[in-house]
Amino acid sequence: MIRRKKKADAPPETDPQETASAESAPAESAAAESATAEPAVAESSTGESAVAGSPASSPVEAEAEAGGRVRVMLWAVDPAEDQGAVERAYHEISSKLVGTPGLLGNRLLRSAAEPTKFAVVSEWASMAEFVTWERGADHKPATSPLRPLQDPAMRATIFTEVAAYGPDGPFTEPDGF
């Protein structure tokens, strides 16, 4: 989600759970900026930032314009007092997201070395479709069961596919799956 802050060194004001979740509120309208205020800086959930409003002002916005498949990764931890909480939250969320435009699927991965740690990987048809969903009204309510379980030591990360190999060698197109 794009979050707005001033260029000053101070971080944006968010509550601790919001910061730990790597998900933020929708961007405020640019019209709300006063003519004398410093330019707003857009920051994605991955921490990438640039002056808002300029064409392709951030790497996320540039990728949204470019198209191509996107994978979003976030990390979660099962609390010691509630083993299985991450899996339950994942299934609850995933069942709500079936049919979401642009969502090609998602996976829950458990760490082989640390079985209480998980990664959630979702695949999107394009950055534009992911950003549209992330900014939409359904995003936060649908994903809320996992938010308190997210690993505060890890930030959600957005990846765009650059190259891919299959059993017969490289795909002719990066999205060749």
N, C-alpha and C positions, 0 to 999 in steps of 0.2 A: 504494500500500500504506500502511496506517496504521502509524505508528511512534510509540512512546511515549517521552516524555522528561519530566523534571521541569520545573516552572514556572521554575526558575532560568534565568539567561541563558545558561548553558553549553549548547552544542549536544549532541545525542545522540552517543554514541560509535558511529562506523561506520568501516569501512575506506575508503580513498580511492576505490577503484573503486565501492563501494556508493554513496558520496555522488555521484560523477559520473554514475552511471547513472540517478538519479532514481527508483530502485526500492529499496524497503527490506524488511526482514524483517517477517513477520506480527506483529501486535500481541500482546504477552504477555497472559496471563490477568490480569484485574483482581484475582483472588484472590491473586495474587502480591504485591500492594501491601500494605504493613503498615498497620495502623490509624493509626499516628502519622506516616506519610509524607505529604508534600505531595501534592495531587491530581495524577494523571498528566495530561499534555497529549497529545492525539492530533494527529498531524501527517500530512497526506497527502503523496503524492509531489509535489504542487503547492505545498506549504508552508503550506496553510491549517491553522489549529490552533484547538482549543478544549478545554475540560475533558472528558476521556473519560468515558463512561458516562451523561452527561445526555442527555435526549431530543433528537435532531437536534443533537448537540453541535458539529458542524462543518458548513460549507457542503456538503461532499461527502456527509455523512450526511443532511442535509436534502434534498438533491437525490435521494438514493437512495430516500427515502420518497415524494418527489413523483412520480417516474417520468419518462418522456419520453426521447427519444433523446439519446445522449451521443457526443461525438467526443473521442478522446484523441489528442494530438499529441506526438510526440517527435522530436528532431533527431539526425542522425548525420552523420559526416564520413568520407569515404574516405581512408585513410592514403595518403600519397604513394608509399610502397613497395608498396602492394597495391590499386591501382585496381580497382574492381569488388567489393570486399569487402562494401560495404553492400548492394548488389543481391543477392549470393549469400546473405548472412545473412537478408535480407528474405524471399527465396523459401524458404529452409530453414524459417524460423519460420512463415511463412504456410501452408505445406503441413501443418505440425503442428496449426495452429489451425482447419483446416477442420472444421466441425461443432461448434465450441465454442458451448454454449448462450448466446444473447444477442448473439453477435458477428455483425453484419450484413455486415461486410466490412472491408477495409483497402486503403490505397493507399500507394504509394511515390512521392514527388514529388521531382524534382531541381530545384535552384535554377538558373534560367536565367542569373543573373548570376555564380554561383559553382558550377560543375558538380561540385565535390567535396562539396558540401553537400546534404543530403537532409532531407525531413520524412516521417515515417510518420504517417498519419492512420488510426485505426481507428474504426469506427462501431459502437456498441452499442445494443441495443434499450432499455436502461434503465441508470441508474446502479447499481441493485441488482445487475443481472446482471454488470456490469463489476466491481464491488467483490467479488462472490462469486468470480469468476474470478481476480482479482488476489490475493485472500487464499488461494486454493487451492494445493494441492501442485504442480500442473502449471505454474503461472505462471513461476517462475524457470527451471526446466530448459528450458522451451519457448522462452523469450526470450533465453537466455544467449548465442547467437551474435552478437546485436546490441549487447549491453551494452558491450563494450570499444570499440565504434565510436561510441557516443553522444557528442554534442557537449557537452563539459563547460561551455561558456559558456551553454548553454540548458537550461532545466528542462522536464520533461514537463508538459503542461498539459491539463486536462480542461475541455471546453466542453459546456454543455447548449444545445440548440436553443431559441431564443426566437421566431424568425420566419423565414419562407422565402418566396421568390418563384420562380415558374416562368415559362415563356414566355407564359402567359396572365395574369400578375399574381400577387398574393399567394395563397398556399395558405390554405384556410379553417382548417386546423389546422397548428401548427408542424411536425409530423412528416409533412407532406403529400407527401413524396417517394414 
